[in-house]
Every structure is written in C-alpha cells, then in structure tokens.
Amino acid sequence: MNIFNDHKKLYPIAGLLFLFLTCIVVIVPAFQNQENNAPLPGTMPLTGDEMAGKLIYISEGCVGCHSQQVRNVDMDKMFGSRPGMAADYANIGRTSIWQNTATLMGTERTGPDLTDVGNRQPSRDWNLMHLYHPRAVVAQSIMPSYQWLFEVTENPSSTDVVVNIPVQFMGGKKGKVIATKEALQLVAYIQSLKQAALPDGTKPQEFLYKKSEKETANSNDGKPNIDGKAIYAASCQSCHQASGEGLKGAFPPLKGSPIVNGDNLELYVDIIMNGYDARAEYGVMAAVGTNMKFTEQQVAALINYERTAWGNKGKTVTTEEIKKIMDIIKNKTTASK
C-alpha cells in the first residue's frame, strides 16, 4: 500500500483513526456514565460564595492534606455516616472552561477527611479561628496558619465579621481580627461539605473490617450504656476543650458552668440540640445535636458526663427525662415555623 510510503496521507489517516478510537473508547463512555449517574435527591448545589470558596480551597492546596472520600472500612466511620459512592460526585463539573473537574477526593490524610465536616463542625466561628491559628483550637494541630486571609484593625465596622482570637494567639498584634471576604467564602465551602442522605429504603454499603467492641454494662432499662465522654470528645471538645475550660473570649467553659450544673434542664437540652447565641463575648454555638441527629440516650449520656466531669456536681438525668424535654422542644420548634 502506497499510504505507508506517503507521509502526507499516513499522518492525517493515523490522526483520524486516533480521534475515532478516542471517541469510541473515552468520550462516548464518559457521556454514557454522565447519563447513568445523578446526584442524590438531597444534594444541594454550591452557592456563589461556596463555589468561590472551593476555588480558594484549590488554590491554597488544601487537597494536599485533606481528602473528601469516606472509604468502606470501619476506621472511616468517624468521617461520615456511610461510605462514599459515585452519586456523591455526580454533580461536580469543570472548574472552568480551561480547568478540568476538581473532585478534591485527595490521596492522603495529613489532616482529617472533610466529606461531612459541615455536620461534624458547623460553627463558623470555630472554622475562622482554626484558619487564623489552628493551634488555638487544636493544640496538637500541624496545619499552617492562614493569617493572610484576615486583617487586624483597631476599629472594625458594624459589617465586619470579628473573629474572637484569644490574646495569647495574637502574636503581639493589637486590635480585632477581621475575616476577609476570601476567608468567609472558604469557610462557606467547608461548611457546605455534608453527606447527602440516601433515598428512603436505600440501604447504605456496610463498613468492612469492623473492630470487635467490648461489651458495656447495661443500664437499668436493659439497654447498653452510651459513652458520654466519647460523644463529648467527638462533638464538643474542639470548642470547649478536653479540660472543659473552653477558650477565653471565644468559647465558654463548661467547668463550673451554671447551665451545666443548674436545674434548667430544658435550656440545657435546647442548647445541645439547637445551639446558643445569647452572649456577645463568645462565638455562636451551632445546632450540634440536631446536625448529628443525637438520640435521647446520647443527650442523656453527654449531659451526665458534663455534669460529673471537671469537678462539676450537677444532678444526673435519665433517658426518660431527656425524651420528654426533647419532645417539648421539637413541638415548640415546629410550632414556631
């Protein structure tokens, strides 16, 4: 065949063959996958600020230390309620016309996985403080400080978002720490990272290689006791600290707290479930209990731990007491909507 001796014919034909095979092997299957995959019904598209925050997340190289994939192994249960699936990434498009899709799944975990961090740590104040000085809230953190996303000023305006950084972490700077637009957008993206619930009746994939758990002593009602200390460590300790002393000027102490030790149990449970924003000197507490779907058993265990730790001497509670109060709070919340 003369074609192999004529480069003017060989190169174009080889190029056309390559394009044809690319369409058959790559492009057509990709379009078919897109048609067969769809995001879960509860998936929320990113807002403008959240998308801008995602671009900042990419530019700052956060994917180098944080993953966004819950593997189907038991050790990943702390990062999400279920293993990740294709539908979790189905609505991710190209970053721009010149940039490919950024799934941000990551390849290593120098820091924790962020798949469901919007539920695990929904406090904007905590996230802003963590960005400004990570060791202010997590003493053992090796994350770098992102102080260039903040400004320090003596006279913040009424529209500025002030971050309550304890004095010892200010590095000698005087004034108030203000979050820039970029910092707020980055935190908005981080807070948007939440696992969507599966449709009713859909069973999630099981976590593999489960560790054998030691049996715990049963309570009076025959149900296994729940470890309130473990719940506190997972959901409360990042703000109120392991010592229960909180962070001065940022998060209130639970050690010696009149709410923890007091008799107003309805207020106490309401704070756990729906958050709290009544004191200007502290950051706003998010609705931790609601976000994490605490049961009455978990709330009772948490309260009993907090009321007996750090020298507190509050009255312990029963699951039945907490259930009644949670029902009352739920009815009030429903009626107010």
N, C-alpha and C positions, 0 to 999 in steps of 0.2 A: 504493500500500500504506500502510495506516494506521500500520504499525510505525515508519516514519521520522518520523512526527509525534508519536509517543508515547515519550518518553524512558524511561518505566517498562518498556517492552517492548524498546526498542532497546539499552539498556545491558546487560541480562542476556544477550540473544541474542548481542550482539557479544562479551561476555566468554566465553560458552560456545564460540563459534566460535574465539576466540583459544586457549582451552585445548585444543580439539580439534586445531587446527593445531600447537600446541606438542607434543602427544603424537606426532603423525604425523611431524613434521619433526625433533624434537630427542630426545624421551625414548625412543621405540621404537628408532631407530637406535643410540642410546647403549647400550641393553641388548643389542642385537644385536652391537655391537662387543665388549662385555664377554664375550659367549658365544664369540665367534670368536677372542679373544686370550687367551693364557695365558702366565704367566712361563716362562722356560726351566727345564728339569728341575733344573739345578744351582743355581737361585736360592734363597738362604737367607732366610727371613722374619726381620725385625728382632726382637731380644730386647727385654725390657722396658727395659733400660738404653739400648740403641741407639735405641729409639723416643723415650725421654726426651731423648736427645742430639739427635735430629732436631728436636724441638720447641725446644731451646736454639739449634740451628743456625738455625732460622727466626727466633726472637725476637732473636737477635743480628745479623740481617741479612746473614749470610754469603753468601746468594744474590746480593747486590748486586755482589760482586766475583768470585765463583766460579761456573762453570757445571758442569753434570753432563750433558753431551751430547758424544759424540765424533762430529764431523761426518765425512762421507765424502770428506774432502780430505786430501791427503798430509801437510799441516802438522799434522794432528791425530794422527798415528801415535804421537807421544810420550805421548799421554794414554790410549791403550788399544790392545789388540791387534786391534780391529776397529771399524768404525763402529757407532754406536748403532742400535737397532731398536725397534719397538713393544713387543716382548716384554720389553725391559729395564724398562719402566714399567707392565707389566700388573698387577702385584700391589700397586700403590700405591692405597690407599683414602683416604677422607676423613680429615682430621686430627682432626676431632671432629664431633659432630652439628651444631655451629654453624659449623664451618670447612670450607671446600672443600678438595679434594685439592691437596696441595702437591707437585708433581713436582720442583721445585727445579732444573729444567733450566737456568735462567738466561738472560740475554740479552747478557752481556758478560763479558770475561775481564780484569779488572784483575789478578787472580791466576790461577794455573794451573787447568785443569779438574780436577775431583775424581772423575770417573767411576770410575777404577781406582786411586785413591790408596792404598787398603788394600793393594794389591800393591806399588805404587811406594815407599811409605814406611810399612812396617808397624810401625815402632818406636814404642811408646807413650811412651818417654822423650823421643824427638825431638819428637813431636807436642805433648807437655805443655810442653816447653821453648819450642817455637815459639809456642804460645799465650801463654806468660808474657812472652816477649821475642823477637819474630820475628827481630830483627837479631843475636841470639846465635848463630843457626844459618845465617841467610841475610843476609849483610851488606848487600845491596842491597834488601832487602825494604821495601815501603812499607805493609805490613799493620799495623794498630793493635795495641797490646798489650792483652791481656785479663786484666790482673792482678787484676781483681775476682773472677775465678774461682779465686783462690788465696789462701792465708793464709801469713803468716810467723810462725813461733814458735821459741822457743829450745829447747823440749823436745818434739819430736814423739813421739807414742806409737808402739807397735810396729805398730799397724794403719794408721798414716798412710802415704800414698804421698808420699815425699820426691822433689822434683824437683831434680836437681843443676844449679843455675844457677851459672855462673862468677861470681866475685866482682865483676868489672867491670860486670856487667849487673844487679846487685842495687840500684843506685841509692842506695847508702849504708845500706840496711836490714841489720839484724843478725839472724841466725838462719837457720832452714831454711825453704825454700819448700814448702808442703804443697798438694797438689791437692785441691780440694773435690769433693764428690760430683758437682756440675754439670760441673766440668772433666773428670772421668773419664767421665761419660756422653757429653759432646760428643766426646771422643776415641774412645770406643767406637763412636759413629755414624760418625765419619770413617774409622775402620779397617774398618768393615763395607762400605765402598764398594768393591766389586770386580766386575769384569765377569764374568758367568757364562759358562762355556764353552758353545759351540754343541753340539747333539747330534752324535754320530758320523756322519760322512758329509755333514754340512751345510756347505756352502761359504760363508764369510762374504762380505759385499759388499766389493768392492775399493775401495781409496782412489784417488781421482781426482787428476788434475793432478800426477802424480809428477814430482819433480825428477830431472834426469839426474845420475847419480852417476859420479864419476871412477873409472876402473878402478884397483884397487890391485895392487901387486906380489904375485905368488903365492909361497907358501911352498914348502918342498922337496917336499911331497906334492901339489903342483899346485893346492891349494885357495886361494882368496883369503884374504889376511891379514885378521884382525879387529882393529879399533882398540880396544886395551885402555884407552886414555885416555878414549875416548868412553863405554865401559862404566862406567869409574870415575866420570866426571862425572855420568852418569845415575843410578847406583845407590849410590854410596859417598860422593860428595863432600859431600852435605848434612850428614853426620855428621863425617867425617874431614877435611873442608875441602880446598880446592884445593891448599893447601900441604902436605898430608899430616900436619900437626901436630895435628889433632884439636882438641878443646876441653878445656882443663884442668878436671878434676872432672866431666866429662860424657862425652866420647868419647875413646878412647885414640889416640895418634899412631901413624901407620904409618911415619913418617920415623924411621929408626933402630930400628924395632921388631925384637926378637929373633925374633918369629914370622915376620915378613916376610922377614928376612934369614937365618933359620935353616934347618936341614936337615930338620925335621919337616914334610914336605910333606903328610902325611895330616892332621895337625892343622890346617894352613893351609887345605886344601880343605874340611875339615869345618866350619870356622868360616864360610867363604864360603857353603856350601850350607845349613847347619843353624843358624847363629847361634852366640852365645857368651855365657855368663853365669857367669864364673868370678872376676870382680873386683868387689868391692862398691863400689869408688870410681867405677866407670863404669856407665853405663846398659846395659841388656840389648840385645845385638845380635840383631835378628830374622833369620830364615832367608831372607836376601836371595836367594841363589842358587836355592833351591827355589821361592820365591814368583815369581821372574822366569823360572823354567824355563831357567836357564843350561845351555848345552851344554858339553862338554869343551873345545871350541875357544874359547868365550867365557871360561871359567875360566882356561885357559892364557894367553890374551891379557891378562886382568886381572892375573894374578899376575906375568907378565913386565913389565907396565907398573909395578906397585907395586915390584917388585924392582930396577928401574933408574931410578926417579924419586926426586927429593928427596935425592940423594946415596946412596941405598941401593945395595948391591953384592951382592945376593943372586944365586944361580945361576938362570939362566933354565931354563924347563921346556918339554917338548914335549907336544903333544896326546895322544900315546900314554901318557905317564906319568900325565897327569891322568885319562884314561879309566879306567885300571886302578884308580886310587885311588877315583874316583867309584863304580865298580862295588863295590869293597870296602865303602865307606861305605853304599851303598844296601843291600847284603846285611845289614850289621850293623843298620841301622835297621829292616829288615823282620823280622829275627830277634828283635829286642827288643820287637816289638809283640805 
